[in-house]
C-alpha cells in the first residue's frame, strides 16, 4: 500500500462550466461555489429541469372514472 495523498481532481462545474475542485475540501462539489450549487437547486425546485418518463398504467386518470 502507498501512503501517497490523493491528487486533486478538477471537474467541470455543471452550472457555469468553470473549474471545480472535486475533493472533501469543497463542500459544494461538484459545483465550484455555493452560488452555482444554489442556482442548480433553484432550477430543480422551479421544475426547470425534469426527468422524462412515460406514465404507467396506474397513472391513467381515466381508469378511475365512474361510467
C-alpha positions as CSV (number, residue, x, y, z in Angstrom):
1,X,0.0,0.0,0.0
2,X,1.1,3.5,-0.6
3,X,0.6,6.4,1.8
4,X,0.6,9.0,-1.1
5,X,-2.1,11.5,-0.8
6,X,-4.8,11.7,-3.5
7,X,-4.3,14.0,-6.4
8,X,-6.6,17.0,-6.6
9,X,-9.2,16.3,-9.2
10,X,-10.6,19.2,-11.2
11,X,-14.0,18.8,-12.8
12,X,-16.3,21.0,-14.9
13,X,-19.0,22.8,-12.8
14,X,-22.4,21.6,-14.1
15,X,-23.8,25.1,-13.7
16,X,-21.2,27.6,-15.1
17,X,-18.8,25.3,-16.8
18,X,-15.8,26.6,-14.8
19,X,-13.3,24.6,-12.9
20,X,-14.3,22.9,-9.6
21,X,-12.2,21.0,-7.2
22,X,-13.7,17.6,-6.6
23,X,-12.5,16.9,-3.1
24,X,-13.6,16.8,0.5
25,X,-12.3,20.3,0.9
26,X,-15.0,21.6,-1.4
27,X,-18.4,21.2,0.3
28,X,-20.2,22.3,-2.9
29,X,-18.7,19.6,-5.1
30,X,-19.3,19.0,-7.9
31,X,-20.1,22.8,-8.1
32,X,-17.4,25.4,-8.0
33,X,-19.2,27.7,-5.5
34,X,-22.3,27.9,-3.2
35,X,-23.8,30.3,-5.8
36,X,-23.7,27.6,-8.6
37,X,-25.0,25.0,-6.2
38,X,-27.9,27.2,-5.2
39,X,-28.7,28.1,-8.8
40,X,-28.9,24.4,-9.7
41,X,-31.1,23.7,-6.7
42,X,-33.4,26.6,-7.7
43,X,-33.7,25.2,-11.2
44,X,-34.8,21.8,-9.9
45,X,-37.2,23.4,-7.4
46,X,-38.8,25.6,-10.0
47,X,-39.1,22.5,-12.3
48,X,-36.8,24.0,-15.0
49,X,-35.2,20.6,-15.1
50,X,-37.0,17.3,-15.4
51,X,-36.6,13.7,-16.0
52,X,-38.6,12.3,-18.9
53,X,-40.7,9.3,-18.0
54,X,-43.6,7.6,-19.6
55,X,-46.7,7.3,-17.4
56,X,-47.5,3.9,-16.1
57,X,-50.9,2.3,-16.5
58,X,-51.6,3.1,-12.8
59,X,-51.2,6.8,-13.5
60,X,-54.2,6.9,-16.0
61,X,-56.7,9.4,-14.6
62,X,-59.5,8.0,-16.8
63,X,-59.1,4.5,-15.3
64,X,-60.8,5.5,-12.1
65,X,-63.6,7.4,-13.7
66,X,-67.1,6.1,-13.0
67,X,-69.1,5.4,-16.1
